Amino acid sequence: GTAPDKGGILSFVIDDIHPHDIGTILDRDGVAIRAGHHCCQPLMARLGVPATARASLALYNTREDIDALVASLRSAKAVFA
């Protein structure tokens, strides 16, 4: 079945950090995300963003996975501060 309002994909940007740079830093920390247009270049153009970072979450992700994502994002912000 389906659950209302569910979603396992989080697309995001961080001011002044290109999504590919976010992806590179997270990769160094062992955290896998996608960065780029995600097959929706017209939307990206409309939003005025070069790309987005995207984390995909599912039932197999643990709290530790989420904590690692957050910690790595904080690390990326610190690198570009």
N, C-alpha and C positions, 0 to 999 in steps of 0.2 A: 504494500500500500504506500501511499504518500502521506506526508505530514504537511500541514499548512505552514507557510512561511519558513520552510527550511532552506538552507543554503550552505554549501560547503566551500564556496569560493570567495576569497576576499581580495579584491583588487584595490591597490592603494598607491599613493605617491608620498614622498617626503620632500618638503620644500628644499630646494637647492641641492638635491642629490638625484642624479639620473638613475632611473630604475636598473639599468645595466650595472651601474656601480653598486647599488644595493645588492643585486644578485651575486656579484663577485665577492663582496664581503661576507654575505651569508654562506656562500659556498665554502669559503675558507673555514667557516665555523661548523661545517657539516650540515647546514640547513638548506634544503632544496626548495627553491621557488622558481617561478618563470618570470621573465622580464621581456617586454616588447609590446607589439601591437595586438597580439592575441587575435589575429585575423579580423580586426575591426578598425582599420586605418581611417575610414570615414568618421567614425565616432571620435577617435583620438583627435582628428583635425577639428571637429566641431567643439570638443572640449578644450582645445588649445594645449594639449599635453603631448610630448614627444613619444611617450610610452607609459606603461604602468607596470608595477610589480604585482605578482599574483601568488597568493598562497592558497593551496587547495587542501582542505581538511576533510577527513572522513572518519568513519567509526574506528578505524585502526589507530588513529592518532591518540597519543596519551597526553596527559597534562604536562609531562616533561617535554614533549615535542613543542607544545605551545610556549612553555617557559623558555626553551632554547630559541624559538623564533623571536620572542620579545627581547631576550638578552642580546641576540645578534643584531636586531634592529637598533637597539640602544648603542651598541658598539659602532654600527655604521654612522649613526648620528654624531657620535663622539669624534670619529675620524674626520668628518666634514664640518665640524663646528668651527 
